Amino acid sequence: MAKEKPSDITYELENRFLTYALSTIVSRSLPDVRDGLKPIHRRILFAMHGIGLGADAKPVKSAKIIGEVLGKYHPHGDASTYDSMVRMAQDFSMRYPLVDGKGNFGSIDGDSAAAYRYTEGRLTAITAYMLADIKKDTVDFRQNYDYTLKEPTILPSKVPNLLINGSSGIAVGMACSFPSHNLSEVTAACLALIDDRGLTTAQIMKYIKGPDFPTGAILLNSKTELRKAYEEGSGNLKIRGEWELEKSARGRVQIIVTSIPYGVNKARLIEKIAEIIIAKKLPGLVDVRDESDEKIRVVLEAKTGQDPEKIMTYIFRHTDLESGFQINFNCLTPKGEPSRLSLKEIITYFLDFRMEVVTRRLKYELDILEKRLHILAGLVIVFKNLDKALQLIRSSKSRQEANGKLKKAFRLDDEQAGAVLEIPLYRLVSMEVNKFIDEHKEKLKEQKWIQGLLKSKKKIWQEIKKELIEIEEKFGDKRRTKIKTIESVEYNAEDFIDHEDVFLVISQKGWLRKFKTLIDPAALKFKENDSLLEITQVNTMDLVAFFTSSGVAYIQKAHTLPYTRSGFGEPIQNLFKFEDGERVVRVLPLASNISREDAGDTHPTIKQKKLKFMEKSAEPKEILLVSERGYGFRFPLSNLTETSRAGKKVMSVKTDDRMVSVDWVHGSHVFLATESGKGLRLKLGQVTQLSGPGVGVKLMNVAKSRLVAAKCVNPKDTLQLILENGKTKEIKMTAVPTYHRGSQGVGLAKRTKIINAQLIKNHGKL
C-alpha cells in the first residue's frame, strides 16, 4: 500500500505493549482514589441508578441489571460483570455493601452465587450518597462505547469508599490491595485533616486504628508495623481468627471459633482441620463441625486434659485460621496516573475531590437559582401592575403581539415575557400571586447564601464536614476487627504426636502402606506384577530413610507418612519428588534421638525393631552403599538428617548405573553377588568411607553382568541366595573365598540368575 512505511519491530512491540498495559491499568484493574471504584463497578452503580433502583425501590432481576450495564456502558462479558455485582452485594466481601442483593449471592464457604436469572438487586442506602448530586454537573461525563449515551468518569461520592470498602486488582506490571476500614474512624480522620492539613500519618492513626475487615478476626500487627505500612503504602498484615472455650454436655472442652480472617474460605478451613485430625497430627483434637448460621461458629472438640492454647497455636500455624493480607496502595490519581499513595495522601485526595464536587454543585445550583430569579423578577414586576398587563394581553391579536407589548411596557426580555404568558388564570388570584412574591424573596436569600459559600473555602469545608457527619451518624458502627498484641505460645509440634509403633510396607513398584498393626505379612496383597520389597517397624517419632536407585535418600518423620485405610497404599512418588524411573531400593528406620558419645562427636542411634519376619539389626554408625556397576563406599549415619521432598544426594551414579543395595555396616566382611551367579567376600576395611555423595571405589568387577546383592557379614554367617526360577540356595560364608576389591569372584549359581541375597543365620555380634 502507498502509506506503508518500515518500522523497527522492537519499537513497535514496546510501544504497543505499553499502550495495552496503560489501558489495562486505567480502564480495568486499579480503582480511582476519589470514589474507590473501578470502571466496571462504577458502571453497574450508575446503570442501576439510571433505572431507578434506589434503596426504596422494588428489586429487579439481576439479568435486567446486567443487560442494562452491557448494553449501554460495558460491552464485555456478562459473567465477569455479574461477578462484580455479586461481590458488591456480599457482606463478607464488602465492609459496607453497595448492592442490596436478594437471593443466593454466594457464601463465605465459597459457594457461587445463583445465576443472574434467579437473583434480584437494588442499591443500598449508603450508595445513594455515592451517586448524590450526579445530575448537578458535579463530575465530568464522557461518551459511552458507541457514542449514543454519556457516562460519568467518576462518581461524586460523599463516602470515602476506597478506605471503607477496600479494593484489589492485578494489572500489567502492578497490583493493588486495599483493606477495608471502619467508617466512623475514617470519618473522624477526614474531619481532623480538614481542620489541620499538617497532620502526619502517625497522628491520623489516632483516629484510624487499623483495617476493619467484614469478617472481624484479630489484627496482630504492632502500631509501628501499621504506621510503616500506612506511610509507605505497602506492608503485610497478620490476621488471626477468634476463639473461646465452652464445655459440652459430655464434659469435653469445646473450642469455638467465632471469626475467621478476611478472604478465607470457611469450608476449606474446616476440611484442612479435618485432615489434620484424620492424619492424627493433632491427637488432642477429636472432631470438628460447622454450626454457623448468620454468625461464625466452628466447633473443635478436644480431649480432656489437653491444653487449648497449644492446640490453637498448632491450628494457627498449619491452617488459614491465621493468614496474611498484603497492603498495596496502588491506585489512580485524579490525573489518571497510577501511583502508590500513603494513608494521608488517600484521604487528602478524597477531601480535595469533595471540595471540587461541592464547589461545582454550588455553582450549578447558583446558576439554576439565578435563572429562576430572573423569571420571578419579571413576574413580580407584572404582578404589581396586573390590571395593565391583562389589558395589554386582551388587546393583542396574537401571542407574539402580546409578548412584544409586555416587553415594551414592563421592560422584560423574551424569557420573562414568555413566562408571564404561560401563567394559568387561576394563579392570578391574590393568594397565588403572593406565593410568587414569597418565592422570589426566598430565592434571593438562598442566592446570597450560596454566593457567600463560594467566596469562602472555610464555609465550603464546613458543608463537607456536615455531610461527613451525616453519613457517619447514619451508617457508622463499631469495629469488627480487634487489634491485639498476642504472645505466641511456645510448643513442640511433636508434643501432639502419639508415640506408637507402626509398620511400613513398601512394594517393588513403590506403593507405600502404613499400619498400626500387621498380624500376618503373608496376607498382604499387591497390584498385578508387583510384590513386597520391605517391611519395617518404626516409632512414629523416628526418622525413616527411603534410599532410591538414583542415589538419593528421602528422610521424613514416620508420623508425616499417611496411614493406609484401604487398597494398595499410596505411590511413594506422591510424597517425594522422584525422577522418571527412580525406585526405592531400601527403607531404613533411624531413631530421632541423638546420643552424645563425647563432647565433640554426635551419632544418631539406630533403633530398628526386631520382628520374627524381619532381619536382626544392630546399632551401627555407617551404612554401605553399592551400585549396579560394582562401586560402593561406607557413609556415616551422622550425615543423614530430615530432608525436604527433594531428598538428599548420598551416592553419585552414572547414566548407565544405579544404586542397588543399602545395608547397615557391621561384621568384618562384605559379601557381593552378580546377576550372572558370581560372588565374593571383601574385608570391610577395603571399603572406603565418604562423608558426602560420591561414586566410591570399585568393589567388584561385574564384567558384562550387574551387581544384585551386597551384604555386611561375619565369616560364620549363612546367606540365602534368591534365584530367578523362584528357588533359593543357602550358602555359608566360609565357602565364599575372600578376594581383593575389583575381582570377579567365583561361581555360586550355575545356569540361573541371582536376584538377591538375604542373611538367615548370623553368628557375629551385631
VOKOLFI-236284 format. One record per residue (C-alpha): x, z, y. Coordinates in steps of 0.02 Angstrom, whole numbers, plus 32768, in hexadecimal, padded with zeros to 4 digits. Last residue first. Example, Ala and Ser with C-alpha at 12.3 -4.5 7.8 and 13.67 -1.06 7.14 Angstrom:
2
82AC81657FCB 826781867F1F 
END
This chain:
766
850B8CD274DB 85728D287453 85958CA873CE 853E8C8C732A 84B48C1A7361 84468BC072E5 83C88B3B731B 841D8AE573AE 83CE8A3F73D9 8403898A73D1 83B888E97413 8388883673E5 840E880A7367 83FD875A7324 83FD8726726E 846C86C771F4 84E6875971E2 84DE8801723D 85728870726A 85FB87EE7284 8696883072DB 86C888437392 86E487BA7414 8769881A7476 876A88307533 878188EC752B 87F9892B74A6 87AD894073FB 876989D07392 8728899772E9 867089B372B9 865A8A097210 867A8AB67259 85EC8A9172D0 85718A937242 84FA8A017233 84418A00720C 83ED89577202 83408929723D 82C688A07213 82538848728D 829E879C726B 830487A4730C 8362884272DD 835D88F37322 8402894972FB 83F38A0272D8 84858A6D730C 84D98B0072B4 854D8B77730F 85ED8BBE72C2 86648B67733B 86018B9F73D6 85958B267438 856D8AD874E2 84FF8A4074C2 8505898A74F6 848E890A74AB 845F885374C5 850287FB74F8 84F5873F74FC 853586B3748C 85AC862274AF 8645869574B7 8606874974CF 86B4878874FB 869688427510 86B888C67595 86E288507624 86F988C176BA 867C88F07741 860D887777A1 85F088E77839 857189547892 85BB89F778D0 86178A8E788C 866D8A2D7802 86B48A7F7764 871E8A2276E6 86F58A12762D 87968A2275C7 87848AE075C6 86E58AD17560 874A8A9274CC 870089ED7495 869E89C573F7 8671891A73B8 85E288A67389 85BA87F57351 850F87B87319 84F1871C7384 8487878273FE 851F87E9742D 854388A1740E 85A28927746F 85C389DD743F 86178A4C74C1 86838ADE748D 86A78B9674B0 85FC8BE574C2 85928BDF755F 85698B6475EC 84AC8B4D75F5 84798A9A75D2 844889FB762F 8448895275D8 841B889D75FC 8459887776AD 845287BC76CD 84C8872676CA 84C4866D76F3 84AD868A77AE 852C871777B2 850187CF77A7 853488537825 850288FE77E5 84B48993783F 844C893E78C6 83CB89B5790C 830E899D790F 82A389317984 820F89A77974 82798A2C79C9 82F58A97796A 83058B4B792E 83B98B747902 84388B397881 84EA8B4C78C1 84FF8BF87871 84D78BA477CC 85858B5877C8 85928AA57781 85FA8A7676EB 862889BF76D6 85F4891E7681 86118867765B 85DE881975B5 8586877B75F1 84DB87CE75DC 850A885B7653 853689117635 851589AE769D 85488A577657 85038AF076AE 85608B8676F4 854A8C40770D 850E8C6F7660 84898CEF7634 845F8CC67582 83D78C63752C 83848C537484 832B8BB1746B 826D8BAD746D 81E38BB473EA 81F98C6C73C3 82048C94747C 82938CE174E0 82768CDC759A 82FA8C8E760B 833D8CFE7695 83DB8CB776DF 842A8D277763 845E8CD27801 85138CF0782F 855C8D4378C9 86118D5B78F8 866D8DBE7980 862C8E6E796E 862E8E6B78B2 85BF8E3D7822 852A8E297896 84848E0C783C 84108D877880 83548D8B785E 82F38CE77852 831B8CD17799 833E8C1D7768 82D18BC476E7 83168B1F76A5 82B68A7D768A 831589E97640 8314892A763D 828D890676BF 8274884E76EA 82A587D67776 826987237759 82388708780E 827987977879 822888427875 81F1889F7910 81AB893E78C5 810289887895 80A188E77877 8133889E7813 8123892F7798 808088E2775F 7FFD896B774F 7FB589B576B0 7F7B895D7611 7EC589897621 7E7C8A2D765A 7E988ABF76CE 7F548AB676E2 7F9D8B2E7761 7FF88AE077F5 80B28AFF7815 80D48B6C78AD 80D48C0A7842 816B8BCA77E0 81D98BCA787B 82268B1F7896 82C58AC1786A 82CF8A04785B 837B89D87816 83B789247828 842E88C477B6 83BF882B77AF 838B885476FC 833688F1773A 835289AC773B 82B98A18775F 82EF8AC67795 82748B567793 828E8BEC7806 82458C9177D2 81B58CEE7828 81308CAB77B1 81978CE7771E 81D18C6276A3 81AC8C1F75F7 81EC8B7075D6 81AA8AE97563 82078A43755B 81F989887540 8157897D74DE 811188D174B6 80CC88327505 809B878B74B7 7FE287B474D2 7FC9884B7542 7FF488F67501 7F9F898074A0 7FDF8A327489 7FAA8A8373E7 805E8A9373AB 80848B06743D 800C8B8873F4 7FE38C22745A 80108BEA750A 7FD58C627590 7FD78C5B764D 7FEB8B9F7647 80448B1D76B2 80458A657682 80BA89DA76BB 80AB89237688 815688D3769B 815B8848761A 81B988B07597 813C893D75AF 814B89DE7610 81028A8775E1 811D8B1B7654 80E28BC37613 80BB8C557686 80F78D087693 80AB8D74771A 80D48DBA77C5 80368D947828 80678D4978CF 802B8D947973 80C88DFC7991 812A8D5A7978 80F98D237A27 81588DB87A6D 81008E047B00 811C8E2E7BB5 807D8E3A7C1D 80898DD87CBE 806B8E3A7D5C 7FD88DF27DBB 7FE28DC77E73 7F2F8DA27EA1 7ECA8D227F01 7E168D1A7EC6 7DBB8C757EBE 7D018C807EE2 7D0B8CAB7F9A 7C6A8CE17FED 7BF18C698040 7BD98BFE80DC 7B4F8B7C80D6 7AD68BA68163 7B3C8C2181CA 7BD88BB681B4 7B7E8B1881EA 7B388B6D8287 7BE38BB782B0 7C338B0B82A4 7BAF8ABF8315 7BC28B4A8396 7C808B348392 7C6F8A7A83B5 7BFE8A9F8449 7C7D8B1C848C 7D048A988477 7C9A8A2684E3 7C928AAE8568 7D508ABF8569 7D618A048574 7D088A0B861B 7CC88974867E 7C64893585E9 7C0C89DB85D9 7BD689DC8691 7B95892A8681 7B31896485EB 7AE589F6864C 7ABD898C86E6 7A66890B867C 7A0389928624 79C989D886CB 7996892A8705 793D890D8660 78D989AB8678 78A389788728 787188CA86EE 780F8912865D 77B0898186D5 777F88EA8740 774C888586A6 76E589178667 7695892B8712 765388798704 760388A5865E 75A5893886AA 757088D58745 7521884986E2 758587A986E5 75B187BA862E 7504877F85FB 752786D8864E 75B486AD85D7 7662869C8628 76B385F28603 76A185B386B8 7707864686F8 778F86268676 779B856F86AD 77B385A58761 78408619872F 789B859786C6 7884850C8746 78CA857487D5 786485E2884A 786085E48909 77B0862E8911 775185A08968 77C685118937 77DF85408881 77268569886E 76F184C188BB 77688460884B 772B84B287AB 7677849687DC 769B83DD87F7 76F183D0874D 7662842B86F9 75E883AD8741 755F839A87C4 759184338829 751284918892 74F485118809 75AF853687FC 75C5854C88B7 752D85BD88C1 756C86258832 7614863C8885 75C5866F892A 755986EF88D1 75EF87348872 765D87538908 76B987EF88C9 76A087AE8818 7702870F8845 779C876E887E 779487E187E5 7787874A8772 782186F987BD 7887879887A8 784887A986F6 788D86FE86C8 793987258711 793487CF86C1 7918877C8618 79B0870D862D 7A1487A38669 79E4880585CE 7A1687798558 7AC1876F85AE 7AD4882C85AF 7AA9883484F6 7B2E87B084D0 7BAD8808853D 7B8588AD84E9 7B96885F843C 7C3C880E8469 7C7F88B684A6 7C3C890F840B 7C90888F8398 7D38889283F4 7D3F895083FA 7D0D89568343 7D9B88DF831A 7E16894E8377 7DD489E08310 7DEC8982826C 7E9C8948829B 7ECA89FB82C8 7E848A408225 7EEB89C581BF 7F8689E1822B 7F7A8A9E8213 7F718A8C8156 80098A1B8154 7FFD895F8145 804488D980D3 802088308122 7FC4878F80FE 7FA18729819C 7EF086FB81CE 7F0C87298284 7E9987C0826E 7F11880281E7 7EF787D28131 7F1F885480AE 7FAD88A2804A 7F9E8960803E 7FE589737F8E 7FC08A1C7F3F 7FD58A157E82 7F658A867E1C 7FA68AE87D87 7F588B367CED 7F328BDD7C9E 7E9A8BD67C2D 7EE88B2E7C03 7F2D8B727B5F 7FD18BB57B17 80148C257BA0 7F6D8C6A7BDA 7F348C887B28 7FD48CE97B00 7FBE8D537B9D 7F098D6C7B6B 7F3A8DB47AC3 7FC18E217B11 7F468E6B7B8E 7EC08E817B08 7F348EF37AA0 7EEE8EF579F0 7EAD8F9679A2 7E0D8F4C795F 7E178E917943 7DEB8E1F79D4 7D4F8DB979F6 7D608D3B7A83 7CBD8D147AE0 7CB48C887B60 7C378CAC7BEA 7C358C367C7F 7B978C457CE8 7B038BCE7CEC 7AFB8BE67C2F 7B998C117BCF 7B998C657B24 7C2B8C007ADD 7C7C8C467A42 7D278C817A0A 7D538CE2796D 7DD78D4B7915 7E5F8D707995 7EE68DEC7962 7F2C8D6A78EA 7F668CFC797B 7FC68C6A7930 7F4E8C70789E 7F3E8BB1789C 7E818BC8789E 7E8A8C427931 7EFE8BD17996 7E8F8B3B796F 7DF78B9E79AC 7E508BC37A51 7E728B087A64 7DBC8ADD7A3D 7D828B5C7ABE 7DEF8B0A7B43 7DB18A5F7B0E 7CFD8A967B28 7D258AE67BD1 7D7A8A4A7C18 7DF08A8C7C9E 7DE38A3C7D4B 7DE38AE17DA9 7E1F8B757D44 7DA48BD67CD8 7D2D8C657CFF 7CD88CF47CA3 7D428CFF7C05 7CFB8D907BA2 7D728DED7B2C 7D0E8E477AA8 7D4D8EE67A57 7CFC8F0779B0 7C818F957999 7C028F307938 7B8B8F3079CC 7C138EDF7A35 7C7F8F387AB4 7CA88ED97B52 7D4A8EB47BAD 7D648E427C44 7DAD8D977C67 7DD88D257CF7 7E298C7A7CE5 7ED58C587D2D 7F0E8BDF7DB4 7FC28BB97DE7 7FD18B4A7E7F 80608AD17E98 809C8A8F7F3F 80908A087FC4 804D89FC8074 80EF8A4680B7 80A38AD3811D 80108AF380A9 80818AF3800F 80FE8B678063 80738BDD8099 802B8BDF7FEA 80D38C097F9B 80F38C93801A 80458CDB8003 80658CE87F48 80168C757ECA 7FA88CBB7E3F 7F008C707E70 7E788CBC7E04 7DDD8C657DBF 7D4C8C1F7E28 7D028B817DDD 7CDE8B2F7E85 7D918B527EC1 7DC08BB57F5C 7E6E8B867F97 7ECF8C077FFC 7EB68C968077 7E778C258102 7E5B8C9C8195 7F008CFA819E 7F478C598156 7F348C0A8202 7FBB8C82823F 80348C4781B8 800A8B9381E2 80398BB58297 7FBB8BCB8325 7FE78B6E83C5 7F3D8B1C83D6 7EF28BC58405 7E368BD18422 7E0F8B3183C1 7E8A8B69833B 7E2B8C0C8323 7D848BB28314 7DCC8B398294 7E198BC9822F 7D728C25822D 7D1C8B8681F2 7D9C8B718167 7D808C25812E 7CC28C178130 7CC88B6F80D5 7D368BB08047 7DB88B34800E 7DC48AA17F94 7E6C8A657F54 7EB489C27F97 7F15894E7F24 7F5788A97F64 7FBD881D7F17 804687A57F49 80A087077F11 800386A17EF5 7F7087187F04 7F3A87AB7E9A 7EAC88187ED7 7E7288C97EF2 7E00891F7F6E 7DD589CA7FB2 7D268A0B7FD0 7D418A8B805A 7DE38A41809C 7DB7898980A6 7D0489B180D9 7D278A08817E 7C6B89F881A6 7C2A89AF8249 7C47890581FC 7C36886B8269 7C4C87FB81CF 7CDA877C81D5 7CEA86BE81D9 7C2D86B681E0 7BD386218190 7B8B858581DE 7B1C8504818C 7B1A844A8162 7BD5842B816D 7BE8841480B0 7C5F84A78091 7C1485178117 7C3C84FF81CE 7C868593822B 7C42862E8281 7C9A86A682F4 7C67875C8302 7BFF87C78379 7B93873683B5 7AF787A583A9 7AB787638303 7B3487CD829F 7AF8886782FD 7AF088CF825D 7B3A887E81C1 7BB1890A8190 7B37899081C8 7AB08942815A 7B2B895280C9 7B188A1080D2 7A608A0380A3 7A8289A18005 7A6188E67FF7 79ED889D7F75 79F888757EBD 79A4883F7E1D 79DF88287D6B 79A087C07CD8 79C8870E7D12 7A71874C7D4C 7AA9876D7C99 7AB788257C6C 7B5188817CA9 7BE188977C31 7C00893C7BD8 7CAC89837C00 7C808A387BDB 7C708A587C97 7BD289F17C8F 7B8D89457CB5 7B0E890A7D36 7A77891C7CC5 79DB89197D30 79C0892F7DEA 7A5B89227E58 7A6589697F07 7AFA890B7F4F 7B7D89557FC4 7BAE89E67F54 7C058A7A7FAC 7C958AB57F3E 7C928A0D7EE7 7CC689F57E31 7C6A8A877DDE 7BD28A6C7E4F 7BC789B77E16 7B6389477E8D 7BF788F77EE8 7C4488D37E3D 7BA988757E05 7BAD88057E9F 7C6287D67E7C 7C3A87B47DC5 7BA887467DFD 7C1D86DD7E66 7C9C86D07DDA 7C1686967D5F 7BC3861E7DDB 7C6285BA7DF3 7C8C85727E9E 7C31851F7F2F 7C2485BD7F9A 7BBB85B08038 7B11855F8029 7AED852D7F76 7B6285AA7F24 7B2686407F88 7A6C86167F7D 7A7A85F07EC4 7AD186977EA8 7A4586F17F05 79BD86957EA6 7A1086BB7E00 7A1E87717E35 796287787E30 791487C77EC9 790A887A7F04 787888A67F78 78B988CB8026 78DE8978806C 799B89708052 79A088C1809B 798888218037 794B87B680C7 7981870B808C 7A1287038107 7A4A87B580E0 7A5F87848029 7AC486EB805F 7B30875480D4 7B5387D5804C 7B8287507FCB 7BEA86F08049 7C4F8789807B 7C6F87B57FC5 7CB087057F9F 7D1886FE8040 7D7587A18019 7D38883E8070 7D8788D380C6 7D2688B48168 7DBA88B781E0 7E5388B8816C 7E198817811B 7E22881A805E 7EA587BA7FFB 7E8287497F67 7E1386B77F90 7E1986578033 7EB6869B8086 7F2A86B97FF3 7EEF86247F8D 7EFB85AE8023 7FA885F1804C 7FE285D17F9A 7F9985217F99 7FEF84F4803C 809185427FFD 808284DB7F5E 8066843D7FC4 80FF84598031 8172848A7FA2 813C83F97F35 8147837A7FC3 81F383B67FF9 823683AE7F47 81E983017F2E 824482B97FC5 81D582378016 81CB81798016 81438124807F 809D80D58053 8035809780E6 80377FDE80B2 800080008000 
END
